[in-house]
C-alpha cells in the first residue's frame, strides 16, 4: 500500500485509478452527458475521438459542422450506443437531423434494456 503525505494526494490517487477504467470506454455513436462547463447536463452523441478529447454534437447548438470538444473526464457515459452512426459518418451522410433523431429516441427511453439503437433503413438508403 502506498503512503501519502496528505488527504489531497489520497483523493487524487483514488480519482485517477477510478477514472481510467470508465473513461477509456467511450466510442463513436455513444450517448454522453456533460458533467462540467456551461453545457452541464446537456446530452450529446460522440461523433469522433481525438486523443484525450471527444467531439460531440447535439444537432441544435452543436452541429455536425462545428462539434464541441470535450475532455473525457467531463462526460458521463451512457451504455446506449447508436451503432449505425459509424456507417453514416463513413458515407458522409451524418446530418444534424439524424443526430437529433438519435438523441430523441435514446433520451425517451424507447431502448430501455437495449445497448444499441438501430438506425432506420431510410437514413441509410439515401
N, C-alpha and C positions, 0 to 999 in steps of 0.2 A: 504494500500500500504506500502510495506517495505521501510525503509530508508537505503541507502547505503552511506558509507563514501568515496567511490572512484568510478571512472568510471570503473575500473577493476572489482570491485565487481558487478556492474550493468551488465556488459558484461558477467561475469561468471554465474550469476544467470539466465540471459536470455538464454545463450547457454545450460545450464543444463536442463532448462524446455523444450526447443525446441528439444533437442536430445533424451530425454527419450521416447517420443511417437514414433519416427521414428525408433529407434534402436531396439525396442522390437518386431518389425515385421519381423525379419529375420527368415527364415525357411529353412529346408533342401531342396535342389534342386533349390534354388533361384539364379538367376544371380546377381552378385555383381561386382562392380568395385573398385579397390583400390584407395583411396584418399591420402595415405601417404606412405612414405618409398621408397625403391629402385624400387619397382614394381608399382609406381604411374601410374594410367591409365590402368593397366592390368585387364582383365576380368577373373572372376573365377566363379565356381559353389560351393555353400555351400554343403559340404558333411557330416558335423557333427557340433553340438553345444556343447561347453564345458564351461559352466559357463559364464564368461564375454568374452570369446574368441570364435572365429568361425574358424573352419577348412575348408579351401578352397583348390581346386585343379583346374588346367587348362589342365592336361593331357600332357603337354610339360615339362616345368621346374618344376612344382609342380605336382607330380604324386599322384595317389591314395595311394600308399605305404608310401609316405612322404609328407603329405599335409602341407600347410602353415598355421600357427596360426596367425590370425589377430584380432586385437582389433575391437570391433563392431563400435567404433567411426571412424575408419579409412576406413570404407566401404561405398560406395554409393550403395543404394539398388535399384534394378530394380523391376518392377512389374511382370516380366516374371519368371515363376516357372516351372521347369521340374518335374511334379508331379510323374512320374513313377520312378524317381531316388530313391525314398524311397524303392520301391519294389525291385529294383536291389541291393540296399545296404543290405536289409534283406535277400535276397537269395544269397548273397556273389558273385554277378555277375557284380559288378561295375568295369570297366576297364578304362584305360586311353583312349582307342579308343572311348568308349561310352561318356566319358567326352568331348573329342574333337568334336564328332559329335553333341552333345547338344550345345556346345558353338558356333560352326559354324552356326548351324541353328538359334540360338537365336540372334546372332550378325548380321546376314544378314537381319534380319527384316522379315523373312518369316512368323512370327507370329504376324505381326502388328495388333493391336487391340485385340489380344488374351492374356489371362493371363496365360495360361498353354500350354506347349508343350507336345504333346502326343508321347510317346516312340514308335518307330516302333515295330511291333509284333515280328520281327525276333530277336530282342535283348532279349525279354522276353522268347522266346521259346527255347533258347539254353540250 
